[in-house]
Amino acid sequence: SSGINAEWPLRPGFNKNTALVHLVAAHKLLGECVHHFLPNVMEVTLAVKPNFALVTNFVEEEESYSKNLQTQLKLMSSEFSQYNVAVERDVTFCLKEFRAILAFQDAVNLPINLYFDNPGSPIIMCVEDSLYECDFVLATLQDQNNITSQYSQSIQHQPPSRLKPNSDHYASQVPTPRTPQTSQDNPFLNKKQAVTQPSPYCQSTEKRKKYRLRLCVDTTA
């Protein structure tokens, strides 16, 4: 068995009643807003102020604003059916999924409720009627300042890096160049003339400081 009781309804762990921001928009307000963004825009940022809200296409810090078209729309608080903002907040979420939710909202011709708290926490979009209630949960990007602080803390707890190997130890292991054999060392060379030439392989690996000699027998003697 999977351990899931069919009698227990599966619900995400969030509470809409404790959200710091609660907006209620008509079915055409946000739908007309997203039409101003290009199809290649991936995320948008919703920033709420005491008297207005800003919808902007999200551009990462590594990207240059001069190379990206910046689109920003300002919606006054009077344009919303309900505008409850306890503190100023901004959240960034996927525009493609947001378009799909707005398409559903436009099909049922109902207002949409938006609940969210802090960046990194989910934004809940709710469409409800007397017969049903639909809650859409979208992930939001975490605040870059929090990511930077967490990264710096993790760096401080990392163990010290390993010491570099001693270059003298590896230099002592470099093989010494071979010396050519003479007629006294090898009887086969008593009547031949030994000529030493550097190997082409050694010439191609000159940077490795390894030398190798090749014996060439002159048969013309």
Summary of the structure (lengths in Angstrom):
residues: 221
radius of gyration: 36.3
end to end distance: 91.1
largest distance: 112.0
contacts: 489
relative contact order: 0.13
helix: 26%
strand: 28%
